Amino acid sequence: ALVADIVPGGPADNAGLKRGDIIISFDSKKIKDMTELPRIVADTPIGKTVDIGIIRNGREKVLKITISYLP
């Protein structure tokens, strides 16, 4: 799932996600296509901190994100 935009001050911004990152896993679940990610995120409880696997500049990284409402 390609990150197209980031809401300033939102959970993705606070976690360090950037435009152009490719999300390959969320909370230990592999993301096979971009339609899966919104459902998985929506099923995650507010306040839970999860690992997100990404590819940035050809390298894999893991970031931590705390699920919250948008500002």
mmCIF file of the N, C-alpha and C atoms, coordinates in Angstrom:
data_MODEL
# 
_entry.id   MODEL 
# 
loop_
_atom_site.group_PDB 
_atom_site.id 
_atom_site.type_symbol 
_atom_site.label_atom_id 
_atom_site.label_alt_id 
_atom_site.label_comp_id 
_atom_site.label_asym_id 
_atom_site.label_entity_id 
_atom_site.label_seq_id 
_atom_site.pdbx_PDB_ins_code 
_atom_site.Cartn_x 
_atom_site.Cartn_y 
_atom_site.Cartn_z 
_atom_site.occupancy 
_atom_site.B_iso_or_equiv 
_atom_site.pdbx_formal_charge 
_atom_site.auth_seq_id 
_atom_site.auth_comp_id 
_atom_site.auth_asym_id 
_atom_site.auth_atom_id 
_atom_site.pdbx_PDB_model_num 
ATOM 1   N N  . ALA A 1 1  ? 0.856   -1.166 0.000  1.00 0.00 ? 1  ALA A N  1 
ATOM 2   C CA . ALA A 1 1  ? 0.000   0.000  0.000  1.00 0.00 ? 1  ALA A CA 1 
ATOM 3   C C  . ALA A 1 1  ? 0.900   1.227  0.000  1.00 0.00 ? 1  ALA A C  1 
ATOM 4   N N  . LEU A 1 2  ? 0.783   2.040  -1.010 1.00 0.00 ? 2  LEU A N  1 
ATOM 5   C CA . LEU A 1 2  ? 1.597   3.238  -1.158 1.00 0.00 ? 2  LEU A CA 1 
ATOM 6   C C  . LEU A 1 2  ? 1.028   4.379  -0.324 1.00 0.00 ? 2  LEU A C  1 
ATOM 7   N N  . VAL A 1 3  ? 1.879   5.055  0.432  1.00 0.00 ? 3  VAL A N  1 
ATOM 8   C CA . VAL A 1 3  ? 1.466   6.225  1.201  1.00 0.00 ? 3  VAL A CA 1 
ATOM 9   C C  . VAL A 1 3  ? 1.489   7.419  0.247  1.00 0.00 ? 3  VAL A C  1 
ATOM 10  N N  . ALA A 1 4  ? 0.300   7.943  -0.049 1.00 0.00 ? 4  ALA A N  1 
ATOM 11  C CA . ALA A 1 4  ? 0.192   9.041  -1.008 1.00 0.00 ? 4  ALA A CA 1 
ATOM 12  C C  . ALA A 1 4  ? 0.269   10.399 -0.328 1.00 0.00 ? 4  ALA A C  1 
ATOM 13  N N  . ASP A 1 5  ? -0.224  10.491 0.905  1.00 0.00 ? 5  ASP A N  1 
ATOM 14  C CA . ASP A 1 5  ? -0.237  11.774 1.599  1.00 0.00 ? 5  ASP A CA 1 
ATOM 15  C C  . ASP A 1 5  ? -0.275  11.520 3.096  1.00 0.00 ? 5  ASP A C  1 
ATOM 16  N N  . ILE A 1 6  ? 0.166   12.499 3.849  1.00 0.00 ? 6  ILE A N  1 
ATOM 17  C CA . ILE A 1 6  ? 0.203   12.418 5.310  1.00 0.00 ? 6  ILE A CA 1 
ATOM 18  C C  . ILE A 1 6  ? -0.528  13.631 5.869  1.00 0.00 ? 6  ILE A C  1 
ATOM 19  N N  . VAL A 1 7  ? -1.407  13.407 6.849  1.00 0.00 ? 7  VAL A N  1 
ATOM 20  C CA . VAL A 1 7  ? -2.087  14.503 7.532  1.00 0.00 ? 7  VAL A CA 1 
ATOM 21  C C  . VAL A 1 7  ? -1.130  15.050 8.603  1.00 0.00 ? 7  VAL A C  1 
ATOM 22  N N  . PRO A 1 8  ? -0.749  16.327 8.504  1.00 0.00 ? 8  PRO A N  1 
ATOM 23  C CA . PRO A 1 8  ? 0.150   16.899 9.511  1.00 0.00 ? 8  PRO A CA 1 
ATOM 24  C C  . PRO A 1 8  ? -0.414  16.736 10.922 1.00 0.00 ? 8  PRO A C  1 
ATOM 25  N N  . GLY A 1 9  ? 0.411   16.210 11.823 1.00 0.00 ? 9  GLY A N  1 
ATOM 26  C CA . GLY A 1 9  ? -0.005  16.014 13.208 1.00 0.00 ? 9  GLY A CA 1 
ATOM 27  C C  . GLY A 1 9  ? -0.832  14.773 13.442 1.00 0.00 ? 9  GLY A C  1 
ATOM 28  N N  . GLY A 1 10 ? -1.121  14.015 12.388 1.00 0.00 ? 10 GLY A N  1 
ATOM 29  C CA . GLY A 1 10 ? -1.909  12.793 12.523 1.00 0.00 ? 10 GLY A CA 1 
ATOM 30  C C  . GLY A 1 10 ? -1.044  11.613 12.954 1.00 0.00 ? 10 GLY A C  1 
ATOM 31  N N  . PRO A 1 11 ? -1.668  10.467 13.181 1.00 0.00 ? 11 PRO A N  1 
ATOM 32  C CA . PRO A 1 11 ? -0.944  9.280  13.635 1.00 0.00 ? 11 PRO A CA 1 
ATOM 33  C C  . PRO A 1 11 ? 0.201   8.865  12.693 1.00 0.00 ? 11 PRO A C  1 
ATOM 34  N N  . ALA A 1 12 ? -0.039  8.902  11.390 1.00 0.00 ? 12 ALA A N  1 
ATOM 35  C CA . ALA A 1 12 ? 1.004   8.503  10.436 1.00 0.00 ? 12 ALA A CA 1 
ATOM 36  C C  . ALA A 1 12 ? 2.181   9.475  10.486 1.00 0.00 ? 12 ALA A C  1 
ATOM 37  N N  . ASP A 1 13 ? 1.886   10.761 10.579 1.00 0.00 ? 13 ASP A N  1 
ATOM 38  C CA . ASP A 1 13 ? 2.931   11.781 10.692 1.00 0.00 ? 13 ASP A CA 1 
ATOM 39  C C  . ASP A 1 13 ? 3.738   11.574 11.970 1.00 0.00 ? 13 ASP A C  1 
ATOM 40  N N  . ASN A 1 14 ? 3.050   11.359 13.076 1.00 0.00 ? 14 ASN A N  1 
ATOM 41  C CA . ASN A 1 14 ? 3.723   11.153 14.359 1.00 0.00 ? 14 ASN A CA 1 
ATOM 42  C C  . ASN A 1 14 ? 4.580   9.882  14.370 1.00 0.00 ? 14 ASN A C  1 
ATOM 43  N N  . ALA A 1 15 ? 4.196   8.883  13.591 1.00 0.00 ? 15 ALA A N  1 
ATOM 44  C CA . ALA A 1 15 ? 4.961   7.636  13.523 1.00 0.00 ? 15 ALA A CA 1 
ATOM 45  C C  . ALA A 1 15 ? 6.180   7.753  12.620 1.00 0.00 ? 15 ALA A C  1 
ATOM 46  N N  . GLY A 1 16 ? 6.215   8.802  11.790 1.00 0.00 ? 16 GLY A N  1 
ATOM 47  C CA . GLY A 1 16 ? 7.354   8.975  10.901 1.00 0.00 ? 16 GLY A CA 1 
ATOM 48  C C  . GLY A 1 16 ? 7.139   8.478  9.488  1.00 0.00 ? 16 GLY A C  1 
ATOM 49  N N  . LEU A 1 17 ? 5.889   8.129  9.146  1.00 0.00 ? 17 LEU A N  1 
ATOM 50  C CA . LEU A 1 17 ? 5.616   7.735  7.767  1.00 0.00 ? 17 LEU A CA 1 
ATOM 51  C C  . LEU A 1 17 ? 5.808   8.931  6.844  1.00 0.00 ? 17 LEU A C  1 
ATOM 52  N N  . LYS A 1 18 ? 6.222   8.655  5.599  1.00 0.00 ? 18 LYS A N  1 
ATOM 53  C CA . LYS A 1 18 ? 6.450   9.719  4.621  1.00 0.00 ? 18 LYS A CA 1 
ATOM 54  C C  . LYS A 1 18 ? 5.778   9.363  3.309  1.00 0.00 ? 18 LYS A C  1 
ATOM 55  N N  . ARG A 1 19 ? 5.456   10.402 2.526  1.00 0.00 ? 19 ARG A N  1 
ATOM 56  C CA . ARG A 1 19 ? 4.914   10.158 1.178  1.00 0.00 ? 19 ARG A CA 1 
ATOM 57  C C  . ARG A 1 19 ? 5.895   9.282  0.424  1.00 0.00 ? 19 ARG A C  1 
ATOM 58  N N  . GLY A 1 20 ? 5.348   8.295  -0.278 1.00 0.00 ? 20 GLY A N  1 
ATOM 59  C CA . GLY A 1 20 ? 6.177   7.395  -1.068 1.00 0.00 ? 20 GLY A CA 1 
ATOM 60  C C  . GLY A 1 20 ? 6.554   6.113  -0.352 1.00 0.00 ? 20 GLY A C  1 
ATOM 61  N N  . ASP A 1 21 ? 6.351   6.048  0.982  1.00 0.00 ? 21 ASP A N  1 
ATOM 62  C CA . ASP A 1 21 ? 6.590   4.792  1.695  1.00 0.00 ? 21 ASP A CA 1 
ATOM 63  C C  . ASP A 1 21 ? 5.611   3.737  1.189  1.00 0.00 ? 21 ASP A C  1 
ATOM 64  N N  . ILE A 1 22 ? 6.043   2.500  1.209  1.00 0.00 ? 22 ILE A N  1 
ATOM 65  C CA . ILE A 1 22 ? 5.173   1.375  0.849  1.00 0.00 ? 22 ILE A CA 1 
ATOM 66  C C  . ILE A 1 22 ? 4.973   0.540  2.100  1.00 0.00 ? 22 ILE A C  1 
ATOM 67  N N  . ILE A 1 23 ? 3.731   0.424  2.544  1.00 0.00 ? 23 ILE A N  1 
ATOM 68  C CA . ILE A 1 23 ? 3.419   -0.356 3.743  1.00 0.00 ? 23 ILE A CA 1 
ATOM 69  C C  . ILE A 1 23 ? 3.276   -1.822 3.339  1.00 0.00 ? 23 ILE A C  1 
ATOM 70  N N  . ILE A 1 24 ? 4.104   -2.670 3.962  1.00 0.00 ? 24 ILE A N  1 
ATOM 71  C CA . ILE A 1 24 ? 4.082   -4.102 3.626  1.00 0.00 ? 24 ILE A CA 1 
ATOM 72  C C  . ILE A 1 24 ? 3.518   -4.960 4.752  1.00 0.00 ? 24 ILE A C  1 
ATOM 73  N N  . SER A 1 25 ? 3.438   -4.394 5.972  1.00 0.00 ? 25 SER A N  1 
ATOM 74  C CA . SER A 1 25 ? 2.806   -5.118 7.074  1.00 0.00 ? 25 SER A CA 1 
ATOM 75  C C  . SER A 1 25 ? 2.274   -4.125 8.098  1.00 0.00 ? 25 SER A C  1 
ATOM 76  N N  . PHE A 1 26 ? 1.248   -4.571 8.807  1.00 0.00 ? 26 PHE A N  1 
ATOM 77  C CA . PHE A 1 26 ? 0.617   -3.754 9.837  1.00 0.00 ? 26 PHE A CA 1 
ATOM 78  C C  . PHE A 1 26 ? 0.223   -4.676 10.978 1.00 0.00 ? 26 PHE A C  1 
ATOM 79  N N  . ASP A 1 27 ? 0.781   -4.467 12.163 1.00 0.00 ? 27 ASP A N  1 
ATOM 80  C CA . ASP A 1 27 ? 0.458   -5.289 13.332 1.00 0.00 ? 27 ASP A CA 1 
ATOM 81  C C  . ASP A 1 27 ? 0.664   -6.781 13.032 1.00 0.00 ? 27 ASP A C  1 
ATOM 82  N N  . SER A 1 28 ? 1.809   -7.096 12.440 1.00 0.00 ? 28 SER A N  1 
ATOM 83  C CA . SER A 1 28 ? 2.212   -8.472 12.101 1.00 0.00 ? 28 SER A CA 1 
ATOM 84  C C  . SER A 1 28 ? 1.382   -9.111 10.995 1.00 0.00 ? 28 SER A C  1 
ATOM 85  N N  . LYS A 1 29 ? 0.542   -8.341 10.319 1.00 0.00 ? 29 LYS A N  1 
ATOM 86  C CA . LYS A 1 29 ? -0.249  -8.868 9.203  1.00 0.00 ? 29 LYS A CA 1 
ATOM 87  C C  . LYS A 1 29 ? 0.340   -8.353 7.902  1.00 0.00 ? 29 LYS A C  1 
ATOM 88  N N  . LYS A 1 30 ? 0.667   -9.255 6.989  1.00 0.00 ? 30 LYS A N  1 
ATOM 89  C CA . LYS A 1 30 ? 1.188   -8.862 5.678  1.00 0.00 ? 30 LYS A CA 1 
ATOM 90  C C  . LYS A 1 30 ? 0.087   -8.160 4.885  1.00 0.00 ? 30 LYS A C  1 
ATOM 91  N N  . ILE A 1 31 ? 0.457   -7.096 4.202  1.00 0.00 ? 31 ILE A N  1 
ATOM 92  C CA . ILE A 1 31 ? -0.478  -6.365 3.352  1.00 0.00 ? 31 ILE A CA 1 
ATOM 93  C C  . ILE A 1 31 ? -0.245  -6.837 1.920  1.00 0.00 ? 31 ILE A C  1 
ATOM 94  N N  . LYS A 1 32 ? -1.215  -7.555 1.379  1.00 0.00 ? 32 LYS A N  1 
ATOM 95  C CA . LYS A 1 32 ? -1.073  -8.114 0.024  1.00 0.00 ? 32 LYS A CA 1 
ATOM 96  C C  . LYS A 1 32 ? -1.474  -7.120 -1.051 1.00 0.00 ? 32 LYS A C  1 
ATOM 97  N N  . ASP A 1 33 ? -2.473  -6.285 -0.755 1.00 0.00 ? 33 ASP A N  1 
ATOM 98  C CA . ASP A 1 33 ? -2.844  -5.222 -1.689 1.00 0.00 ? 33 ASP A CA 1 
ATOM 99  C C  . ASP A 1 33 ? -3.420  -4.062 -0.885 1.00 0.00 ? 33 ASP A C  1 
ATOM 100 N N  . MET A 1 34 ? -3.492  -2.901 -1.538 1.00 0.00 ? 34 MET A N  1 
ATOM 101 C CA . MET A 1 34 ? -3.846  -1.682 -0.821 1.00 0.00 ? 34 MET A CA 1 
ATOM 102 C C  . MET A 1 34 ? -5.269  -1.663 -0.280 1.00 0.00 ? 34 MET A C  1 
ATOM 103 N N  . THR A 1 35 ? -6.140  -2.531 -0.767 1.00 0.00 ? 35 THR A N  1 
ATOM 104 C CA . THR A 1 35 ? -7.512  -2.543 -0.262 1.00 0.00 ? 35 THR A CA 1 
ATOM 105 C C  . THR A 1 35 ? -7.613  -3.178 1.129  1.00 0.00 ? 35 THR A C  1 
ATOM 106 N N  . GLU A 1 36 ? -6.615  -3.952 1.524  1.00 0.00 ? 36 GLU A N  1 
ATOM 107 C CA . GLU A 1 36 ? -6.642  -4.607 2.835  1.00 0.00 ? 36 GLU A CA 1 
ATOM 108 C C  . GLU A 1 36 ? -6.349  -3.643 3.981  1.00 0.00 ? 36 GLU A C  1 
ATOM 109 N N  . LEU A 1 37 ? -5.460  -2.691 3.743  1.00 0.00 ? 37 LEU A N  1 
ATOM 110 C CA . LEU A 1 37 ? -4.966  -1.851 4.828  1.00 0.00 ? 37 LEU A CA 1 
ATOM 111 C C  . LEU A 1 37 ? -6.064  -1.061 5.550  1.00 0.00 ? 37 LEU A C  1 
ATOM 112 N N  . PRO A 1 38 ? -6.960  -0.361 4.867  1.00 0.00 ? 38 PRO A N  1 
ATOM 113 C CA . PRO A 1 38 ? -7.987  0.403  5.609  1.00 0.00 ? 38 PRO A CA 1 
ATOM 114 C C  . PRO A 1 38 ? -8.835  -0.468 6.539  1.00 0.00 ? 38 PRO A C  1 
ATOM 115 N N  . ARG A 1 39 ? -9.171  -1.672 6.100  1.00 0.00 ? 39 ARG A N  1 
ATOM 116 C CA . ARG A 1 39 ? -9.984  -2.565 6.943  1.00 0.00 ? 39 ARG A CA 1 
ATOM 117 C C  . ARG A 1 39 ? -9.207  -2.991 8.184  1.00 0.00 ? 39 ARG A C  1 
ATOM 118 N N  . ILE A 1 40 ? -7.935  -3.344 8.005  1.00 0.00 ? 40 ILE A N  1 
ATOM 119 C CA . ILE A 1 40 ? -7.115  -3.775 9.137  1.00 0.00 ? 40 ILE A CA 1 
ATOM 120 C C  . ILE A 1 40 ? -6.941  -2.627 10.135 1.00 0.00 ? 40 ILE A C  1 
ATOM 121 N N  . VAL A 1 41 ? -6.682  -1.424 9.630  1.00 0.00 ? 41 VAL A N  1 
ATOM 122 C CA . VAL A 1 41 ? -6.525  -0.264 10.511 1.00 0.00 ? 41 VAL A CA 1 
ATOM 123 C C  . VAL A 1 41 ? -7.843  0.017  11.241 1.00 0.00 ? 41 VAL A C  1 
ATOM 124 N N  . ALA A 1 42 ? -8.959  -0.043 10.537 1.00 0.00 ? 42 ALA A N  1 
ATOM 125 C CA . ALA A 1 42 ? -10.268 0.224  11.150 1.00 0.00 ? 42 ALA A CA 1 
ATOM 126 C C  . ALA A 1 42 ? -10.603 -0.778 12.246 1.00 0.00 ? 42 ALA A C  1 
ATOM 127 N N  . ASP A 1 43 ? -10.093 -2.012 12.126 1.00 0.00 ? 43 ASP A N  1 
ATOM 128 C CA . ASP A 1 43 ? -10.355 -3.044 13.132 1.00 0.00 ? 43 ASP A CA 1 
ATOM 129 C C  . ASP A 1 43 ? -9.421  -2.955 14.340 1.00 0.00 ? 43 ASP A C  1 
ATOM 130 N N  . THR A 1 44 ? -8.457  -2.040 14.310 1.00 0.00 ? 44 THR A N  1 
ATOM 131 C CA . THR A 1 44 ? -7.478  -1.902 15.386 1.00 0.00 ? 44 THR A CA 1 
ATOM 132 C C  . THR A 1 44 ? -8.009  -0.914 16.430 1.00 0.00 ? 44 THR A C  1 
ATOM 133 N N  . PRO A 1 45 ? -7.993  -1.299 17.701 1.00 0.00 ? 45 PRO A N  1 
ATOM 134 C CA . PRO A 1 45 ? -8.526  -0.417 18.747 1.00 0.00 ? 45 PRO A CA 1 
ATOM 135 C C  . PRO A 1 45 ? -7.744  0.897  18.873 1.00 0.00 ? 45 PRO A C  1 
ATOM 136 N N  . ILE A 1 46 ? -8.469  1.979  19.119 1.00 0.00 ? 46 ILE A N  1 
ATOM 137 C CA . ILE A 1 46 ? -7.862  3.287  19.392 1.00 0.00 ? 46 ILE A CA 1 
ATOM 138 C C  . ILE A 1 46 ? -6.955  3.141  20.616 1.00 0.00 ? 46 ILE A C  1 
ATOM 139 N N  . GLY A 1 47 ? -5.759  3.699  20.517 1.00 0.00 ? 47 GLY A N  1 
ATOM 140 C CA . GLY A 1 47 ? -4.806  3.662  21.620 1.00 0.00 ? 47 GLY A CA 1 
ATOM 141 C C  . GLY A 1 47 ? -3.792  2.535  21.526 1.00 0.00 ? 47 GLY A C  1 
ATOM 142 N N  . LYS A 1 48 ? -4.038  1.560  20.660 1.00 0.00 ? 48 LYS A N  1 
ATOM 143 C CA . LYS A 1 48 ? -3.105  0.448  20.511 1.00 0.00 ? 48 LYS A CA 1 
ATOM 144 C C  . LYS A 1 48 ? -1.892  0.906  19.699 1.00 0.00 ? 48 LYS A C  1 
ATOM 145 N N  . THR A 1 49 ? -0.698  0.479  20.108 1.00 0.00 ? 49 THR A N  1 
ATOM 146 C CA . THR A 1 49 ? 0.530   0.757  19.373 1.00 0.00 ? 49 THR A CA 1 
ATOM 147 C C  . THR A 1 49 ? 0.922   -0.501 18.617 1.00 0.00 ? 49 THR A C  1 
ATOM 148 N N  . VAL A 1 50 ? 1.158   -0.345 17.321 1.00 0.00 ? 50 VAL A N  1 
ATOM 149 C CA . VAL A 1 50 ? 1.488   -1.490 16.461 1.00 0.00 ? 50 VAL A CA 1 
ATOM 150 C C  . VAL A 1 50 ? 2.742   -1.184 15.649 1.00 0.00 ? 50 VAL A C  1 
ATOM 151 N N  . ASP A 1 51 ? 3.365   -2.240 15.163 1.00 0.00 ? 51 ASP A N  1 
ATOM 152 C CA . ASP A 1 51 ? 4.488   -2.107 14.241 1.00 0.00 ? 51 ASP A CA 1 
ATOM 153 C C  . ASP A 1 51 ? 3.964   -2.038 12.817 1.00 0.00 ? 51 ASP A C  1 
ATOM 154 N N  . ILE A 1 52 ? 4.577   -1.171 12.015 1.00 0.00 ? 52 ILE A N  1 
ATOM 155 C CA . ILE A 1 52 ? 4.271   -1.077 10.592 1.00 0.00 ? 52 ILE A CA 1 
ATOM 156 C C  . ILE A 1 52 ? 5.555   -1.355 9.837  1.00 0.00 ? 52 ILE A C  1 
ATOM 157 N N  . GLY A 1 53 ? 5.527   -2.356 8.967  1.00 0.00 ? 53 GLY A N  1 
ATOM 158 C CA . GLY A 1 53 ? 6.666   -2.637 8.103  1.00 0.00 ? 53 GLY A CA 1 
ATOM 159 C C  . GLY A 1 53 ? 6.526   -1.826 6.829  1.00 0.00 ? 53 GLY A C  1 
ATOM 160 N N  . ILE A 1 54 ? 7.601   -1.119 6.470  1.00 0.00 ? 54 ILE A N  1 
ATOM 161 C CA . ILE A 1 54 ? 7.558   -0.296 5.265  1.00 0.00 ? 54 ILE A CA 1 
ATOM 162 C C  . ILE A 1 54 ? 8.801   -0.546 4.415  1.00 0.00 ? 54 ILE A C  1 
ATOM 163 N N  . ILE A 1 55 ? 8.701   -0.116 3.178  1.00 0.00 ? 55 ILE A N  1 
ATOM 164 C CA . ILE A 1 55 ? 9.870   -0.019 2.312  1.00 0.00 ? 55 ILE A CA 1 
ATOM 165 C C  . ILE A 1 55 ? 10.022  1.456  1.982  1.00 0.00 ? 55 ILE A C  1 
ATOM 166 N N  . ARG A 1 56 ? 11.213  1.985  2.262  1.00 0.00 ? 56 ARG A N  1 
ATOM 167 C CA . ARG A 1 56 ? 11.536  3.387  1.978  1.00 0.00 ? 56 ARG A CA 1 
ATOM 168 C C  . ARG A 1 56 ? 12.909  3.419  1.309  1.00 0.00 ? 56 ARG A C  1 
ATOM 169 N N  . ASN A 1 57 ? 12.954  4.011  0.144  1.00 0.00 ? 57 ASN A N  1 
ATOM 170 C CA . ASN A 1 57 ? 14.220  4.094  -0.600 1.00 0.00 ? 57 ASN A CA 1 
ATOM 171 C C  . ASN A 1 57 ? 14.863  2.720  -0.788 1.00 0.00 ? 57 ASN A C  1 
ATOM 172 N N  . GLY A 1 58 ? 14.021  1.706  -1.031 1.00 0.00 ? 58 GLY A N  1 
ATOM 173 C CA . GLY A 1 58 ? 14.517  0.365  -1.298 1.00 0.00 ? 58 GLY A CA 1 
ATOM 174 C C  . GLY A 1 58 ? 14.922  -0.433 -0.081 1.00 0.00 ? 58 GLY A C  1 
ATOM 175 N N  . ARG A 1 59 ? 14.743  0.129  1.102  1.00 0.00 ? 59 ARG A N  1 
ATOM 176 C CA . ARG A 1 59 ? 15.128  -0.574 2.332  1.00 0.00 ? 59 ARG A CA 1 
ATOM 177 C C  . ARG A 1 59 ? 13.915  -0.796 3.216  1.00 0.00 ? 59 ARG A C  1 
ATOM 178 N N  . GLU A 1 60 ? 13.884  -1.963 3.857  1.00 0.00 ? 60 GLU A N  1 
ATOM 179 C CA . GLU A 1 60 ? 12.800  -2.259 4.793  1.00 0.00 ? 60 GLU A CA 1 
ATOM 180 C C  . GLU A 1 60 ? 13.083  -1.610 6.133  1.00 0.00 ? 60 GLU A C  1 
ATOM 181 N N  . LYS A 1 61 ? 12.025  -1.077 6.746  1.00 0.00 ? 61 LYS A N  1 
ATOM 182 C CA . LYS A 1 61 ? 12.081  -0.455 8.060  1.00 0.00 ? 61 LYS A CA 1 
ATOM 183 C C  . LYS A 1 61 ? 10.836  -0.836 8.828  1.00 0.00 ? 61 LYS A C  1 
ATOM 184 N N  . VAL A 1 62 ? 10.914  -0.767 10.143 1.00 0.00 ? 62 VAL A N  1 
ATOM 185 C CA . VAL A 1 62 ? 9.744   -0.972 10.989 1.00 0.00 ? 62 VAL A CA 1 
ATOM 186 C C  . VAL A 1 62 ? 9.546   0.287  11.826 1.00 0.00 ? 62 VAL A C  1 
ATOM 187 N N  . LEU A 1 63 ? 8.332   0.821  11.785 1.00 0.00 ? 63 LEU A N  1 
ATOM 188 C CA . LEU A 1 63 ? 7.961   1.987  12.585 1.00 0.00 ? 63 LEU A CA 1 
ATOM 189 C C  . LEU A 1 63 ? 6.876   1.580  13.568 1.00 0.00 ? 63 LEU A C  1 
ATOM 190 N N  . LYS A 1 64 ? 6.765   2.310  14.654 1.00 0.00 ? 64 LYS A N  1 
ATOM 191 C CA . LYS A 1 64 ? 5.679   2.091  15.614 1.00 0.00 ? 64 LYS A CA 1 
ATOM 192 C C  . LYS A 1 64 ? 4.676   3.222  15.449 1.00 0.00 ? 64 LYS A C  1 
ATOM 193 N N  . ILE A 1 65 ? 3.398   2.853  15.434 1.00 0.00 ? 65 ILE A N  1 
ATOM 194 C CA . ILE A 1 65 ? 2.335   3.845  15.309 1.00 0.00 ? 65 ILE A CA 1 
ATOM 195 C C  . ILE A 1 65 ? 1.283   3.560  16.375 1.00 0.00 ? 65 ILE A C  1 
ATOM 196 N N  . THR A 1 66 ? 0.796   4.627  16.995 1.00 0.00 ? 66 THR A N  1 
ATOM 197 C CA . THR A 1 66 ? -0.292  4.511  17.951 1.00 0.00 ? 66 THR A CA 1 
ATOM 198 C C  . THR A 1 66 ? -1.565  4.957  17.263 1.00 0.00 ? 66 THR A C  1 
ATOM 199 N N  . ILE A 1 67 ? -2.538  4.077  17.250 1.00 0.00 ? 67 ILE A N  1 
ATOM 200 C CA . ILE A 1 67 ? -3.803  4.345  16.569 1.00 0.00 ? 67 ILE A CA 1 
ATOM 201 C C  . ILE A 1 67 ? -4.569  5.402  17.351 1.00 0.00 ? 67 ILE A C  1 
ATOM 202 N N  . SER A 1 68 ? -4.989  6.455  16.645 1.00 0.00 ? 68 SER A N  1 
ATOM 203 C CA . SER A 1 68 ? -5.758  7.513  17.273 1.00 0.00 ? 68 SER A CA 1 
ATOM 204 C C  . SER A 1 68 ? -6.640  8.183  16.221 1.00 0.00 ? 68 SER A C  1 
ATOM 205 N N  . TYR A 1 69 ? -7.478  9.071  16.685 1.00 0.00 ? 69 TYR A N  1 
ATOM 206 C CA . TYR A 1 69 ? -8.320  9.844  15.779 1.00 0.00 ? 69 TYR A CA 1 
ATOM 207 C C  . TYR A 1 69 ? -7.471  10.901 15.107 1.00 0.00 ? 69 TYR A C  1 
ATOM 208 N N  . LEU A 1 70 ? -7.882  11.340 13.918 1.00 0.00 ? 70 LEU A N  1 
ATOM 209 C CA . LEU A 1 70 ? -7.187  12.431 13.247 1.00 0.00 ? 70 LEU A CA 1 
ATOM 210 C C  . LEU A 1 70 ? -7.449  13.725 14.006 1.00 0.00 ? 70 LEU A C  1 
ATOM 211 N N  . PRO A 1 71 ? -6.451  14.626 13.982 1.00 0.00 ? 71 PRO A N  1 
ATOM 212 C CA . PRO A 1 71 ? -6.628  15.896 14.713 1.00 0.00 ? 71 PRO A CA 1 
ATOM 213 C C  . PRO A 1 71 ? -7.700  16.765 14.071 1.00 0.00 ? 71 PRO A C  1 
# 
